Amino acid sequence: MAVATASLLALAACGGGGDDDSGGSSAGDKVDNENLGNTGSGTDPDRQGPVTIEGAKEGGTVNVISSPGMTTPIDPSDLYYTDTNAIMTSLVTRALTQYSYDADTGQMILVPDLATDLGTPNDDFTEWKFTLRDGVKWENGQPVTADEVMFGIVRSMDGKTFPNGPGLYYSNPYFLGGEDYKGPYTDPDAQQQAVSVDGNTITIKMATPFPDFPYYASFPAMGPIPTDPAVSDPAKYAQHPLATGPYKIEQYTIGKSMTLVRNDQWDPATDPARTAYPDSYVFKVGQQSEAIDQIMLADSGDGKTTIAYDDVLAQDYRKMDETGRLVTGGQPCTYFYALDQRKVPDKSIAEALTWAIPYNDQIVATGLIPDVNAVATQNLMPPGVPGREEYDPVEGHGPFQTDPEKAKQILADSGNEGFEIKFLFSTDSDVSTAGKDVLVKGLEAAGFKATPVATTLADSVADRDDVNGDINMRSYGWCSDWPSGATWVPPIFQSTDLEEVGFGTNEAAFNNPEIDAKIDAVFEMPAEEQPKAWNDLEKEIMTTYLPVVPRYYGGVVQMHGSQIEGMVIDNTLGMPSFRNIWVNAG
């Protein structure tokens, strides 16, 4: 999944991104840097609703502020970014399964949602059955049907219509016939083979074993979509997905604001993880990071009931820590630069860039906190992912090591002196601008020509994802969808049809048929052999081609006002777990 918070130039998706601003422990605790990628494998298939929190009160409005944020789609089929995922799955939409915060471990555990349990597989995990629970309704009072869940799942396979969604990496590769089926909008006359309904039971057939499907089943794309084409038309539905969760959308402007109010058709008895104590949520994004910190430090007026899902800036870290209103947690994410392989075909350029990046200066300039929300990188996959073993993508290059003379020599030896690096920065973000200035200085010192290209916070994702855009380096962040190399190597490195689909989450346009074949081969391996195979394949790609240059692993240090209770970190996303929040105004 891509990350969607910002400090410099990147966004991330879950378990892919633009500006790199960037579960819960108390303020002052350090992130467990050895287990960033291990978001837990706990499950509770028998969990039932309703959920109550001792001492929690109903009422009040939770204000949520961010610098970039909400610049990516909220249509469940096209939703694959950490912030929109956290907001929509916690508050608005429901899927077959979901995550719940476990106070004993500080991790998220998988529990049922629309389904009565976590699904039943056949012996080789090529078929999964889910039985839907009774009593779930849309915001208009109509019952959610199995046919609507089936339509939502099938809809996820339409990569051309939903190029930002997770279907490209899980639905089409795993589902039976998904390699050829193009989806209900791109090829309306074709018949899908994967999903069927019998009464209240949904069966999903796989082309290859998929033992992790219950985790994928928590994604919004694995939830219901109205079958009425007048309602679910992609252009229309992207503006107002219908609610099945405790809140519904009253107002929404992409990249700017969203207001959620109570959905009186949500029945807490049908929901094993969500609560709905606040009356409403008001989201406002596009604010300056410095201003956000000042609002949170002042803790006055609406600030008392405000959450910021941006990280606190380094200069305000200690002051905010002293208030007791700082929440730290893990984030299974890596931030990196993706080099467009159509425009940067020479690996030596990437090697030189690895030595040229002013890692520490960027961290300081963009307000990140070393070893807390900017952790030294080694592999692409963060520590804690099963099968991961450390290696050096570039021989002799250590984490956060900058050597402009070494970079110059590599460029000279390869005949690439003065190679031009073109990258985006947001003119309306002080943090992005500061990061741009440091990067330009570092690149030029290393013998590159640096050309920053202006965009805005609201337009940064669209400009970055323009396959015809005039840039050759994209800042991105990626987070595990669950603890597995299968949620790293295929999304970042598997080929996409640039004409039909665009980059998807392959921001380097790394289209390599030989690697595609090796990805397919790993999927076919026994489950116990796959963790090592994914690590080996990542190492092969990075040491042979180096299409992306890792920058740092993520963590989160987020703030809340004095009247906000229950804020913890969802460590699968590095976002607040909105399911647990309530307002204490008395």
N, C-alpha and C positions, 0 to 999 in steps of 0.2 A: 504494500500500500504506500502511496506517496504521501510525504509530509507537507503540511500546508501552513506552517508557521514560518516567520521570516526574520533573519538578521542581516544577511548579506545579499545573496543572489539566488537562493534556491528554495523550492517547495518540495515537500515529500509526499509520497503516496503510501498506501498501506497494502501490513504487512504491509507515489512517484511525484514530483515537486517543482518549485520556482525560486522564491527568496528564502535564504536559509536562516531566518529567525528560527532561530528555531522558533507499578503502583506504589502507592504513596507512602512516604515515610515523613517523619516530622522534620521541621526546618533544621538545617544544620547538618543533617545526616548526609553522607556522601552516597552517590550512586554506586551500586555494586558493579564495578566496571568489568568484572570477570563473567558476568551473567546477563549482559545487556540483551543478548539474543534469546535468552531462555525465559520466555514469558509464562512458563508454567504449562503443565499438561493435565491439571486437575479437572475432573468432571463430576457432575452431580446429576445423573440422568433422571432421578426421581424428584427433583425439586418442584415444589408446588407454590402457587400464589394463594392469597395475597402476601405482599411483603410489607412489614412495618418496621419503623426505626424507633426505638425507645426514646421518649422525650421529644420527638419531632413534632412540629406544629404546622398546620396548614396555613397558607396565605403568603402574601408578599410577592414582589417581582424580583427575579434574579437578572441583573444586568451583566452582560458578557461583552468584553471589549478585546480587540486584537488589532495588530498593525495591518497585516494583509488579511488573510482568512476569507473563507466563503467565496473564493474566486473560481471555484470549480463546480461541476454539475451536482444537483441534488436529486435528479431522477435516479431511482434505485438501480436501474440497469446500467447507469453511466457513472456511478458514484464509486470512487476509489481513492479518496484522499482522507488523511487522518482527521482533519477537523470536521468536515462534513459527515464523515462516517460516525464520529463520536456524537455529534449533534442529532443526526437523523435516527441512528439506531437506538440511542438512549431515550429519545423523547417522542419521535414522530412515527417511524416505520418499524415493522416487525418482520422477522424472518423465521426460518424453521428452528434455528437455535440462537442463542445469545450468550454473552458473557456477564458474569456477576462478580463483584469485588469480594474477596475473601479476606477478612480482617486478620485472621490468624497467620496467613502466609504473605499478605501484602500483594498478592497476585490475583489475576482474573481467572475464574474457572468457568468452564463451559457448562451451560444448563439449557434445558428446553426453552422454547419460545412459543411459536405457533404449533409446533409438534408436541406430542405428549411425552416424548422422550428424546434421546439423541440418535434415533434411527436404528434400524436393524439391517446389517449387511448379509450378503450370502457368504459362502466359505472363502471365496477369493477376492472379496471386496469389489466385484464388478457390478454389483446391484445393491441399492440402498432403498429401504422402505420407511416412510414416515407417515404416521397417523396424525391428522390434524385434531386439535382440541376443539370442543364446542364453545360457543359463546363469544367468539371474536368478531367484531364488527368494524366496518368502515366508519369514518366520521359522519357519514350521511345516514347511519343507522342500518345499512344493508349488511347482511352477514358475509363474512369472507369465506369464499368457497375454495374447494380443492382445485377446480378448474382455473380459478384466478391465480393460485399459487403456481400451478403448472404453466400458465401463460407467462408469469414473471420469470420463471426459470428458463423457459424456451426463449424469451425475449433477450436474455443475457447473451445468447449466441450470435446476436446481430452486431458484429464488430464494426461494420461500416456506419451503422446508425448510432452506436454507443462506443466510440473509439477510446473513451477514457475508462471504461468499466473493466472489471476483472474477468469477464467472459473470455477474452482473447487468450488468457493464460490458464484458465481452469475449465470453463464450460466447453469451449470448442476442442481443446486437446484431450480432455478426459471423457466427455459424454459420447455415447454411442452415436456415430454418424456426424459428430461435431466438426470433423475435419472438412467435410463437404457441405454441410448445411450452413447457409448464410443468414438465416434469421427471418422472422415474419415480415419485416419491412423490405429488406434487400431482395428477398426471393419469396414472395408471398405464395407462390404456387407450389413450392417444395414442401415435402413432408418430413418432419423431424422424427427420429427414432428413439430418442433418449427418455422422454418423460411420458408417463401415463397415469391415469387416475381410475381408481375403482372405489366408488363410494367416497369415504373420507381418507383413503390411503393413497399416497403419492409414491410412485416407483420411479427411480432414476437409474437407468442402465448406463454402464460405463464401457468405453472402448478399451480401457486399461485399468488395472487395479487402482483404487483410490481410497485407501484406508483412512485418510485424513478428511474425508468429505464432511463429517459433522462440523469441522472448523470452518470450512468454506460455506457451510450451510448457515453460518451466522451473518454472512454478508447481505446487505440490502438486496442485491441481485437475486438472492435465493428466497425472496418473499413475494407476496401477491401484487399483481397489477390488474386493474379493472379490464375486463375483456371487451367492454364497449369501446370501439375505436374512436368514438367522439370524445370520450373521456381520456383515454390513454394515448392519444396521438402524441408522439415524442416531443414535438415543438410546444404543445400545450402543457403536457404533464411535467415538463422540466420546470415550469413556473410554479406549479402547485401540486406536488404529489399528495394524494389523499392519505390521511392519517389512519393508522391502526393502533398507534401507541397512545400514551396519556395526553399528548398535546397535538394541536393542529396548527397549521400555518395561517396566520391572520394577514401578514404582510411579508413580502420578500422581494429584495432587490439584490441581484447577484453582485458580490464584491462590495456591498455597502451595509445592508441591514436585513434583519429578520425578526419578526415578532411571533411568538408562539403563545397560544392561549389554551385553556383546558379543552380536551376532547371528551365531552360528556358521554360518548359512546364506548369509551374504554372501560373495561371491567377488570379491576385489579385482581379479582379471583382467578382470572385466566392467565395472569402474568407472573412467572416465577422469579423475576428479578427487578422490575421497575417499581419505583414509587412516583408519586405526583403531589408532593407537598406544596410547592410554590403555585401561585395562581397563574403566573406567566413568566416567560423568558423574553428579554429584549437584547438582541445581538447587534452590535455596532462595530464595524471594522474600518480600516483605512486610517487609523490614528497613529501619530508618531510614538515611537517606543518611549522616548523621554517623558512625554505627556502621560502615557499610561502609568509609568512608574510613579509619577507625582500624584496622580489620582489615587493610586493604591496606598501610597505612603500617607497621604493626608487623611484618608479614611473618614471623609465627611460627606453629609448628604447622601446622594445615591451611591457614593463610593463604598458605603458600609455594606451595601447589598450587591457588590460588583465582584465578578471573577475576571481575571485576565489570563487567557490561555497562551499569551506570549511569555517567554521567560523574563524574569527580572534582569535588568542590565547589571553587568559586573560592578559598576560603580555604586549601585544601590543595594547590592546583595546583602552586605552586613547590616545596613540600616533596616532592611525589610525583614531580615532574619530575626532581629531583636523584637519585632512586633509580635512574633508567634503566628504570623499569617502567611507563612511561606510553606509551600508543600513541594517536596522533591520526590523524584521517582525515576525509574528506568524508562528507556525508550529503545526499542529494538531496531534502531535506524542507523544508516550510514549516509553521510553527505559527501557528494563527489562531483567532479566535473566530467561531463560526457562530451567526448570529442567526436564531431560529426565525421564518420568514416568516409563519406563521399568527398569531404573537403580536406581531411587530415589523414591521408592514407598511410603516411610514413610513421611507423611506430617510434622512431627516434624523436619525433616532435613531442609525443606523449612522455617519453623518458626525460627529455629536457624540461618539460613542464613540471614533472614530478619534483625536480630539483629547484625549479624557479619559484614555485608558489611560496609566498611569505606567510606560512601557516600561523606562526605565533603572532605576527603583526596583525593578521586578519582577525584573529580571536580577540585581541585587545581592541581593535578599531570598531568591531561590531558588537561589543558588549557581552561576548560569551565568557563563560567561566571555566578555566582549564580543569579537567578531571571531574567536572560536574555536568555541564551540558556541551562540552567539547572535549571528547576523550580521544587520545592518540590512536590513530588507525594503524592497522596492519593489513589484514585481509579486507575483502569487500564485505563478506559476512561478519557480523560482530561476534564477540566472544559469547559462548553459551549456546550457539546453534549446534545441534547434534552433528558430529562428524568433522567439525571445523578444526583444522590444525594451522598454526601460524606458518606463513611463508613470506618472502620478500617479492612483491610484484616487480620491483626494479632492484637488481642485485646491488647490495651495499647501501641502499637507501633506507634509513631508519625513519620511524614515525616523526612527523613535524620537522624533518631535517631540510633546511634550505641552503643551497650552495649555488649562487648565481654564476660563479666562474665555471663550475662543473656543467651547468646548463649551457653556457656559451660554447664550451668545448664540444658538447654533443651536437649542437646546432651546426657548428663549423665543420665538424667531421662528416656530417651527413649532407652538407650543402644546403642547409636550411636557415642560414643566418638571416635575421630580420623577419622570420615568419610571422605573419599577422594573426593574432588571436582576437576574434571579435565576439563580444559577450554582452548580455543585457544587464542593465541596472535600472532601478526605479528612481526617477527624479523626485518623486514625492515622498521618498523615505530617506530620512537623515542617515539611518543605519546602512541602507543599501549604498548610498552615495559615499559614505565613509569607507565602506568595504571596497568599493570600486576604486577609490583613490589609492588605497594601499596596494591593490592588485596591479593597477597600472604601473605603479612605481616598481614593484617587484618584477613584473614581466620585462619591463624595459631594462632593468639592471641585469637581467639574464640574457639579453640579446634578442628578445622578441619585439615585434611591433604590437602595441596594445591599442585596441580600438573599442572603447565602450559604446554601446548602442542604447539610446534612451528608450525607456518604456515607463509605465506607471504600475503601481501595485495592482490596480484593477485589471490591467491588460497584460500583466507579465506572463501569466500562464498561456494565454492565447498566442502571444508573440513568441514565446519559447517553443510552443508546439506547432508552429507554422513550418511545415516541411520545406517551404520555399523561402523562409526567412533568411536574411543576410547576416547570419551569425554562424560560427563554427564551434563554439564551446557553450554548453548549457549547464547551468548549475542546478543540481537535482538532489533530492534526498529520497531514500527508499527504506521502508520498514517491513520487517517480516509480517506475512499474513498469519503465520503460525510458526513455531520453531522447527523449520525444515529448510534445507537447501533448495527444495523444490519451489519455495516462495522467493528465492533470490535469483538463481541462474536463469530460469526460463523467462521471467518478466523483464529482466534487464538485458538479456543477450539473445533471446529467440527472435528470429527474423519476423518482420511485419511487412505487409503490403503498403508501401509508402503512398501509392496512388489512391488505393481504396480506403485504407484505414488510417494512415499517417504513422507517426512514431509509436503510438500506443504508449508503453512505458519504456521502450527501447530508444532512449533519447540520443544514443550515439549512432543510430541508424546502422547498427552492426548486423548486417544481413549476410550470414555465412552458412551455406548449405551443409558444410561438413560439421559445423558445430550443432546445427539443427538436428542432424542425424544422431549425434552423440547425446543430445538432450533427450530425444525420443528413446534412445537405448537405455538411459538411466531410468526413465519411467517404467520400462519393462522389467527392470531388475527386481528381485525379491526385496521386500520392504527393509529388511535388516541390512542389505548391502547398499542401499541408496545414500545414507548420510555421508559415508566416505567417498562415494562416487561423485556426489555433488561438489564436495570440497575439491576433489582432484580435477574436476572439469572447470571449476572456477579458476584454479591455479593455472591450468593449461591456457585458458582464454586470456587471463591477465598477463602471464609471462610471455605468451606468444604474440598477442595482438595489442594489449593494453588500451582497450577502447574507452575506459573510464579511469580517472585518477582519483582515488579516495582522498578525502580531506580530514574528516573526523567522524567518530561515532557520537551519537546524541544521548542526551539525558534531558530532564525537564526540571525547572525551578519556577513554579507558578504561584501566583498571588491571589488572595481573596480578601474581601472586606470583613470587618469585625462581626457582622450579623449573618455571615454565611457559615453554615454548619455542614458537616458531612463531606467536605471536599477531599477526595482522594484521587490518586493518579491511576488511570487505566493503563497499565504498563504494556498492553498489546498495541496501544496507539500513542502513548505519551501525551494523553489528553485528560482533562478532568472526567471522572466518572459521573456524568450528570444524573445517573439513576439514584444517587445517594444524597443529593443536595436538598437542604431546606433552609428557610429564613427564620432566624431567631431575633425578632424585633422587640421582644419584651424583656 
